[in-house]
Amino acid sequence: MTNPGLLQRIFKLQEHGTTVRTEVIAGFTTFLTMVYIVFVNPQILGVAGMDTQAVFVTTCLIAAFGSILMGLVANLPVALAPAMGLNAFFAFVVVGAMGISWQIGMGAIFWGAVGLLLLTLFRVRYWMIANIPLSLRVGITAGIGLFIALMGLKNTGIIVPSEATLVTIGNLTSHSVLLGALGFFIIAVLASRNIHAAVLVSIVVTTAIGLAIGDVKFTGVFSAPPAVTSVIGQVNLKDSLNVGMAGIIFSFMLVNLFDSSGTLIGVTDKAGLSDEKGTFPRMKQALYVDSISSVAGSLIGTSSVTAYIESSSGVSIGGRTGLMAVVTGLLFLLVMFLSPLAAMVPAYAAAGALIYVGVLMTSSLSRVKWDDLTEAVPAFVTAVMMPFSFSITEGIALGFISYCVMKLGTGRWREISPCVVVVALLFVAKIVFVDAH
């Protein structure tokens, strides 16, 4: 058994007013709230043609790597895993709609992660966070939420394509619609009652019902982790680094920048570790771990890695140090031996989680100053254009451009930061020189 004295020295438990037992329980709680990603991520990346069993393993590996590294290097109660939203953008837009191979698409994720690492190394990351207005940050978060919810509604069959109206309501009596809706409401009800494992409970219940009615076949519980050679070593770094992919690479980098930085600030604030400016102890180490994990994740075949807001569930019951994150990471290693269970989960069982994530992310729209149209219009344009254009990149681009138009048109050009101007001009150049040809 691990020596409590050693853990005390490594993680400074007494200084943070916590104990080994508290940190272990907090780590287990965090794991229960975010383990859904090992079921959902393979399904989403499977749409792109990737081997779902291999992605299940790589998802577990990178969640373990990032979480354990965050715990040991930064000593923060923050767990990491592949990001929701960017995986959907990769699978449904970059590979599905644009017809780019998953190997090249994953290369774009890699270069976006490298860009994030460089921004961190040169200390540009927080300059960008501080200089990009709240309306655009909120619009990006909410837009990704709407995009994820759209995928969830599609996967359940609640909405289906229509030549007359683009989309329409599906067959509301089908198994997938009924069980997908049930899964969503199980999560919503349990989460509102502060039950941390709401998403996991929903996936288990809907999969069990699918098994009972014959939609799902039982294939076992335990097995050795599947081979990962079908995804590891397959990323195409050379062909993904070209002008045509610049907008996609930039989108991956920008979204990951906001997502991860915002989560780190949010979780450390809940733990009482951050100050009024959002800075927290060992911020530099945390940002390096976060960036390096994203680079490593893309190389082994998963979407961009980010800090998970679900870490706050562990913090809420007393987690204060990196030991919590290490425990969460070790549990992700153990779950690799449950691949038969992951293979059983039907699309509609995971869809409820996608819709629920959409609810959480769009709630940020309440922070927009709706009585100021120079702030409201860019937030609205950014949010709605992501699902309507079926592209996170276009939503970000039109949001930045509309922000500049509104501020210039109302004579408030002094409110436009140089950072916003640069990003907007880059997107204009992309539209004129890349998209138009």
C-alpha positions as CSV (number, residue, x, y, z in Angstrom):
1,M,0.0,0.0,0.0
2,T,1.2,3.5,-0.8
3,N,2.8,5.3,2.1
4,P,0.5,8.2,3.2
5,G,3.6,10.1,4.2
6,L,4.9,10.0,0.7
7,L,1.6,11.2,-0.7
8,Q,1.6,14.0,1.9
9,R,5.0,15.2,0.7
10,I,4.2,14.9,-3.0
11,F,0.8,16.6,-3.0
12,K,1.1,18.7,0.2
13,L,-2.2,17.4,1.5
14,Q,-2.0,19.1,4.9
15,E,-1.3,22.5,3.4
16,H,-4.4,22.2,1.3
17,G,-6.5,21.0,4.2
18,T,-7.3,17.6,2.8
19,T,-6.5,13.9,3.3
20,V,-5.7,10.8,1.2
21,R,-9.2,9.4,1.7
22,T,-10.9,12.6,0.6
23,E,-8.7,12.9,-2.5
24,V,-9.4,9.3,-3.5
25,I,-13.1,9.7,-3.1
26,A,-13.0,13.0,-5.1
27,G,-11.0,11.3,-7.8
28,F,-13.5,8.4,-8.0
29,T,-16.4,10.9,-8.2
30,T,-14.7,12.9,-11.0
31,F,-14.1,9.6,-12.9
32,L,-17.8,8.7,-12.6
33,T,-18.9,12.1,-14.0
34,M,-16.5,12.0,-17.0
35,V,-16.2,8.3,-17.9
36,Y,-18.9,8.7,-20.4
37,I,-16.3,10.1,-22.8
38,V,-14.8,6.5,-23.3
39,F,-18.2,5.5,-24.6
40,V,-19.1,8.6,-26.6
41,N,-15.7,9.5,-28.2
42,P,-15.3,6.2,-30.0
43,Q,-18.8,6.5,-31.4
44,I,-18.2,10.0,-32.7
45,L,-14.8,9.3,-34.2
46,G,-16.2,6.0,-35.6
47,V,-18.3,8.2,-37.9
48,A,-15.1,9.4,-39.4
49,G,-14.1,5.8,-40.3
50,M,-11.8,5.2,-37.3
51,D,-11.6,1.9,-35.5
52,T,-14.0,2.4,-32.5
53,Q,-12.3,-0.3,-30.4
54,A,-8.9,1.3,-30.9
55,V,-10.3,4.7,-30.2
56,F,-11.8,3.4,-26.9
57,V,-8.3,2.4,-25.8
58,T,-6.6,5.6,-27.0
59,T,-9.3,7.7,-25.2
60,C,-8.6,5.8,-22.0
61,L,-4.8,6.2,-22.5
62,I,-4.8,9.9,-23.1
63,A,-7.3,10.7,-20.3
64,A,-5.0,8.7,-18.0
65,F,-1.8,10.4,-19.3
66,G,-3.2,14.0,-19.1
67,S,-4.9,13.6,-15.7
68,I,-1.9,11.9,-14.0
69,L,0.5,14.4,-15.6
70,M,-1.7,17.3,-14.3
71,G,-1.7,15.8,-10.9
72,L,2.0,15.2,-10.6
73,V,3.4,18.3,-12.4
74,A,0.8,21.0,-11.5
75,N,-0.7,19.4,-8.3
76,L,-4.1,20.6,-9.3
77,P,-7.5,18.8,-8.9
78,V,-8.1,18.9,-12.7
79,A,-8.7,15.8,-14.9
80,L,-8.2,15.9,-18.7
81,A,-9.8,13.9,-21.6
82,P,-10.6,14.4,-25.3
83,A,-12.8,17.4,-25.8
84,M,-16.5,17.2,-26.7
85,G,-17.3,19.5,-29.6
86,L,-14.0,19.3,-31.4
87,N,-14.5,15.5,-31.8
88,A,-17.9,16.2,-33.4
89,F,-16.5,19.0,-35.6
90,F,-13.7,16.6,-36.7
91,A,-16.0,13.7,-37.5
92,F,-19.1,15.3,-39.0
93,V,-17.6,18.4,-40.7
94,V,-13.9,17.9,-41.5
95,V,-14.2,14.3,-42.5
96,G,-17.9,13.9,-43.2
97,A,-19.0,17.1,-45.0
98,M,-15.6,18.2,-46.4
99,G,-14.5,14.7,-47.4
100,I,-11.0,15.0,-45.8
101,S,-9.5,11.7,-44.6
102,W,-9.4,11.1,-40.9
103,Q,-5.7,10.8,-41.1
104,I,-5.3,14.3,-42.5
105,G,-8.0,15.7,-40.2
106,M,-6.2,14.3,-37.2
107,G,-3.1,15.9,-38.5
108,A,-4.9,19.3,-38.4
109,I,-5.8,18.6,-34.8
110,F,-2.1,18.0,-34.2
111,W,-1.0,21.3,-35.7
112,G,-3.7,23.1,-33.8
113,A,-2.4,21.6,-30.6
114,V,1.2,22.5,-31.6
115,G,-0.1,26.1,-32.1
116,L,-1.6,26.1,-28.6
117,L,1.7,24.8,-27.2
118,L,3.6,27.6,-28.9
119,L,1.1,30.2,-27.6
120,T,1.7,28.8,-24.1
121,L,5.5,28.8,-24.5
122,F,5.6,32.4,-25.7
123,R,3.0,33.5,-23.1
124,V,0.5,34.7,-25.7
125,R,-2.3,32.4,-24.5
126,Y,-3.6,34.6,-21.7
127,W,-3.1,37.8,-23.7
128,M,-5.5,36.3,-26.3
129,I,-8.0,35.3,-23.6
130,A,-7.9,38.7,-22.1
131,N,-8.3,40.6,-25.4
132,I,-11.0,38.6,-27.1
133,P,-14.4,40.0,-25.9
134,L,-16.8,38.0,-23.7
135,S,-19.5,38.1,-26.4
136,L,-17.3,36.1,-28.8
137,R,-16.1,33.7,-26.2
138,V,-19.6,33.0,-25.1
139,G,-20.8,32.7,-28.7
140,I,-18.2,30.1,-29.4
141,T,-19.0,28.1,-26.4
142,A,-22.8,28.2,-27.0
143,G,-22.4,27.5,-30.8
144,I,-20.4,24.4,-30.0
145,G,-23.1,23.4,-27.6
146,L,-25.8,23.8,-30.2
147,F,-23.7,21.9,-32.7
148,I,-23.2,19.0,-30.3
149,A,-26.9,19.0,-29.4
150,L,-27.7,18.8,-33.2
151,M,-25.6,15.7,-33.4
152,G,-27.3,14.2,-30.4
153,L,-30.8,14.9,-31.9
154,K,-29.7,13.4,-35.2
155,N,-28.2,10.3,-33.6
156,T,-31.5,9.5,-31.8
157,G,-33.5,10.1,-34.9
158,I,-35.5,13.0,-33.2
159,I,-34.6,15.1,-36.2
160,V,-34.1,13.8,-39.7
161,P,-33.2,15.4,-43.1
162,S,-36.0,16.9,-45.2
163,E,-35.8,18.2,-48.8
164,A,-38.7,20.6,-48.1
165,T,-37.6,22.0,-44.8
166,L,-33.9,21.0,-44.5
167,V,-34.7,19.1,-41.2
168,T,-37.9,17.8,-39.7
169,I,-39.2,15.7,-36.8
170,G,-38.4,12.0,-37.0
171,N,-40.5,9.0,-36.0
172,L,-41.3,9.7,-32.4
173,T,-42.4,6.1,-31.7
174,S,-39.1,4.5,-32.7
175,H,-36.9,2.7,-30.2
176,S,-34.0,5.1,-30.8
177,V,-36.1,8.3,-30.3
178,L,-37.8,7.0,-27.2
179,L,-34.6,5.7,-25.6
180,G,-32.5,8.6,-26.6
181,A,-35.1,11.0,-25.1
182,L,-35.3,8.8,-22.0
183,G,-31.5,8.9,-21.7
184,F,-31.4,12.7,-21.9
185,F,-34.2,13.2,-19.2
186,I,-32.5,10.7,-16.9
187,I,-29.3,12.8,-17.1
188,A,-31.2,16.1,-16.7
189,V,-33.3,14.9,-13.7
190,L,-30.4,13.2,-11.9
191,A,-28.0,16.2,-12.5
192,S,-30.6,18.6,-11.2
193,R,-30.6,16.4,-8.0
194,N,-26.8,16.8,-7.8
195,I,-26.1,13.1,-8.6
196,H,-22.6,13.2,-10.1
197,A,-22.8,10.0,-12.1
198,A,-25.9,11.1,-14.0
199,V,-24.5,10.6,-17.5
200,L,-23.1,7.1,-16.7
201,V,-26.4,6.1,-15.1
202,S,-28.2,7.2,-18.3
203,I,-25.9,5.2,-20.6
204,V,-26.2,2.1,-18.4
205,V,-30.0,2.3,-18.2
206,T,-30.6,2.9,-21.9
207,T,-28.1,0.3,-23.0
208,A,-29.7,-2.2,-20.6
209,I,-33.2,-1.5,-22.1
210,G,-31.7,-1.9,-25.6
211,L,-30.3,-5.2,-24.5
212,A,-33.7,-6.3,-23.2
213,I,-35.6,-5.4,-26.4
214,G,-33.0,-6.9,-28.7
215,D,-31.3,-3.8,-30.0
216,V,-28.0,-4.6,-28.3
217,K,-26.1,-7.9,-28.1
218,F,-24.2,-8.9,-25.0
219,T,-20.5,-9.5,-25.8
220,G,-19.0,-9.9,-22.4
221,V,-17.6,-7.5,-19.8
222,F,-13.8,-8.0,-19.5
223,S,-11.1,-8.5,-22.1
224,A,-7.6,-7.5,-22.9
225,P,-7.4,-4.0,-24.4
226,P,-7.9,-4.2,-28.2
227,A,-5.0,-3.4,-30.6
228,V,-4.4,0.2,-31.4
229,T,-2.2,-0.1,-34.5
230,S,-5.2,0.9,-36.7
231,V,-5.0,4.5,-35.4
232,I,-1.6,5.0,-33.7
233,G,1.0,6.0,-36.3
234,Q,-1.6,6.7,-39.0
235,V,-1.8,10.5,-38.6
236,N,-0.8,12.4,-41.7
237,L,1.2,15.4,-40.6
238,K,2.6,16.4,-43.9
239,D,-0.6,16.7,-46.0
240,S,-2.5,18.4,-43.2
241,L,-0.1,21.3,-43.1
242,N,-1.2,23.4,-46.0
243,V,-3.0,26.7,-46.7
244,G,-6.3,24.9,-47.4
245,M,-6.4,23.5,-43.9
246,A,-5.4,26.8,-42.2
247,G,-8.9,27.7,-41.1
248,I,-9.5,24.3,-39.7
249,I,-6.2,24.2,-37.8
250,F,-6.9,27.7,-36.5
251,S,-10.4,26.7,-35.3
252,F,-9.0,23.7,-33.4
253,M,-6.4,25.8,-31.7
254,L,-8.8,28.7,-30.9
255,V,-11.6,26.5,-29.5
256,N,-9.2,24.5,-27.4
257,L,-7.6,27.7,-26.1
258,F,-10.9,29.0,-24.8
259,D,-12.3,25.6,-23.6
260,S,-9.3,24.5,-21.6
261,S,-8.2,27.9,-20.2
262,G,-11.8,28.6,-19.1
263,T,-12.2,25.2,-17.5
264,L,-8.9,25.6,-15.6
265,I,-10.0,28.9,-14.2
266,G,-13.5,27.7,-13.3
267,V,-12.3,24.5,-11.5
268,T,-9.5,26.2,-9.6
269,D,-11.9,29.0,-8.6
270,K,-14.4,26.5,-7.2
271,A,-11.5,24.9,-5.3
272,G,-10.6,28.3,-3.8
273,L,-7.2,28.3,-5.5
274,S,-7.6,31.2,-7.9
275,D,-7.6,35.0,-7.3
276,E,-9.9,37.7,-8.6
277,K,-7.9,37.9,-11.9
278,G,-8.4,34.2,-12.6
279,T,-4.7,33.3,-11.9
280,F,-4.0,30.2,-9.8
281,P,-0.9,28.4,-8.4
282,R,1.3,26.6,-10.9
283,M,-0.7,28.0,-13.8
284,K,2.3,27.8,-16.0
285,Q,2.8,24.1,-15.4
286,A,-1.0,23.4,-15.8
287,L,-1.0,25.2,-19.2
288,Y,2.1,23.2,-20.4
289,V,0.4,19.9,-19.3
290,D,-2.8,20.8,-21.1
291,S,-1.0,21.7,-24.3
292,I,1.4,18.7,-24.3
293,S,-1.6,16.4,-23.7
294,S,-3.4,17.8,-26.8
295,V,-0.3,17.2,-28.9
296,A,0.1,13.6,-27.6
297,G,-3.6,12.9,-28.0
298,S,-3.7,13.8,-31.7
299,L,-0.6,11.6,-32.3
300,I,-2.3,8.5,-30.9
301,G,-5.6,9.2,-32.6
302,T,-8.0,11.2,-30.4
303,S,-9.4,14.7,-30.7
304,S,-7.9,17.6,-28.8
305,V,-7.5,17.0,-25.1
306,T,-8.9,19.5,-22.6
307,A,-9.4,20.1,-18.9
308,Y,-12.9,18.8,-17.9
309,I,-15.3,21.0,-16.0
310,E,-16.6,17.7,-14.5
311,S,-13.5,17.9,-12.2
312,S,-15.6,20.4,-10.2
313,S,-17.7,17.4,-9.0
314,G,-14.6,16.1,-7.2
315,V,-13.7,19.5,-5.9
316,S,-17.2,20.0,-4.5
317,I,-16.7,17.0,-2.2
318,G,-13.2,18.1,-1.0
319,G,-10.7,17.4,-3.7
320,R,-7.9,20.0,-3.5
321,T,-4.7,18.5,-4.9
322,G,-3.2,16.6,-7.8
323,L,-3.8,13.3,-6.0
324,M,-7.5,13.6,-7.1
325,A,-6.4,13.9,-10.7
326,V,-4.0,11.0,-10.4
327,V,-6.7,8.7,-9.0
328,T,-9.0,9.7,-11.9
329,G,-6.2,8.9,-14.4
330,L,-5.5,5.5,-12.8
331,L,-9.2,4.6,-13.1
332,F,-9.2,5.4,-16.8
333,L,-6.3,2.9,-17.2
334,L,-8.4,0.2,-15.5
335,V,-11.5,0.9,-17.6
336,M,-9.4,-0.2,-20.7
337,F,-10.2,-3.8,-19.7
338,L,-14.0,-3.2,-20.2
339,S,-13.9,-2.8,-24.0
340,P,-16.8,-5.3,-24.6
341,L,-19.1,-3.0,-22.6
342,A,-18.1,0.0,-24.6
343,A,-18.8,-1.9,-27.8
344,M,-22.3,-2.6,-26.6
345,V,-23.4,1.0,-26.2
346,P,-25.8,2.0,-29.0
347,A,-25.7,5.5,-30.6
348,Y,-29.0,6.5,-28.9
349,A,-27.6,5.7,-25.4
350,A,-24.7,8.2,-25.9
351,A,-26.9,10.8,-27.7
352,G,-28.6,11.9,-24.4
353,A,-25.2,12.9,-23.2
354,L,-24.6,15.0,-26.3
355,I,-27.9,16.9,-25.9
356,Y,-27.1,17.4,-22.2
357,V,-23.7,18.9,-23.0
358,G,-25.5,21.2,-25.4
359,V,-27.7,22.4,-22.6
360,L,-24.7,23.1,-20.4
361,M,-22.7,25.0,-23.1
362,T,-25.6,27.1,-24.4
363,S,-26.4,28.3,-20.9
364,S,-23.4,30.7,-21.2
365,L,-25.5,32.9,-23.5
366,S,-27.0,34.4,-20.3
367,R,-23.8,36.3,-19.9
368,V,-24.2,38.3,-23.1
369,K,-25.3,42.0,-22.8
370,W,-28.4,41.6,-24.9
371,D,-29.3,45.2,-24.6
372,D,-26.1,46.2,-26.4
373,L,-26.4,45.1,-30.0
374,T,-22.7,45.5,-30.7
375,E,-22.2,42.7,-28.3
376,A,-25.4,40.7,-28.8
377,V,-25.2,40.4,-32.6
378,P,-21.7,38.9,-32.7
379,A,-22.6,36.4,-30.0
380,F,-25.8,35.5,-31.8
381,V,-24.1,35.2,-35.2
382,T,-21.3,33.0,-33.8
383,A,-23.7,30.7,-31.9
384,V,-26.3,30.1,-34.6
385,M,-23.9,29.9,-37.6
386,M,-22.1,26.9,-36.2
387,P,-25.1,24.5,-36.4
388,F,-26.7,26.3,-39.4
389,S,-23.5,26.2,-41.5
390,F,-22.5,22.8,-40.0
391,S,-19.1,24.3,-39.2
392,I,-17.4,25.6,-36.1
393,T,-14.8,27.4,-38.3
394,E,-17.4,29.4,-40.2
395,G,-19.2,30.3,-36.9
396,I,-16.0,31.7,-35.4
397,A,-15.1,33.5,-38.6
398,L,-18.4,35.2,-39.1
399,G,-18.5,36.1,-35.3
400,F,-15.2,37.9,-35.4
401,I,-16.1,39.7,-38.6
402,S,-19.5,40.7,-37.4
403,Y,-18.0,42.1,-34.1
404,C,-15.7,44.4,-36.1
405,V,-18.6,45.5,-38.4
406,M,-20.8,46.3,-35.5
407,K,-18.2,48.3,-33.5
408,L,-17.0,50.2,-36.6
409,G,-20.6,50.8,-37.8
410,T,-21.5,52.4,-34.5
411,G,-18.4,54.5,-34.1
412,R,-17.1,52.3,-31.2
413,W,-13.9,51.2,-33.1
414,R,-11.7,51.9,-30.0
415,E,-13.3,48.9,-28.3
416,I,-11.9,46.5,-30.9
417,S,-8.7,45.0,-29.6
418,P,-5.7,44.3,-32.0
419,C,-6.1,40.6,-31.3
420,V,-9.7,40.7,-32.7
421,V,-8.6,42.7,-35.7
422,V,-5.9,40.3,-36.6
423,V,-8.1,37.2,-36.2
424,A,-10.9,38.9,-38.3
425,L,-8.5,39.8,-41.1
426,L,-7.1,36.3,-41.1
427,F,-10.6,34.9,-41.6
428,V,-11.4,37.5,-44.3
429,A,-8.2,36.5,-46.1
430,K,-9.3,32.8,-45.8
431,I,-12.7,33.6,-47.3
432,V,-11.3,35.7,-50.2
433,F,-8.2,33.7,-51.1
434,V,-9.0,30.1,-50.0
435,D,-12.8,29.6,-50.0
436,A,-13.4,31.6,-53.2
437,H,-11.1,29.3,-55.2
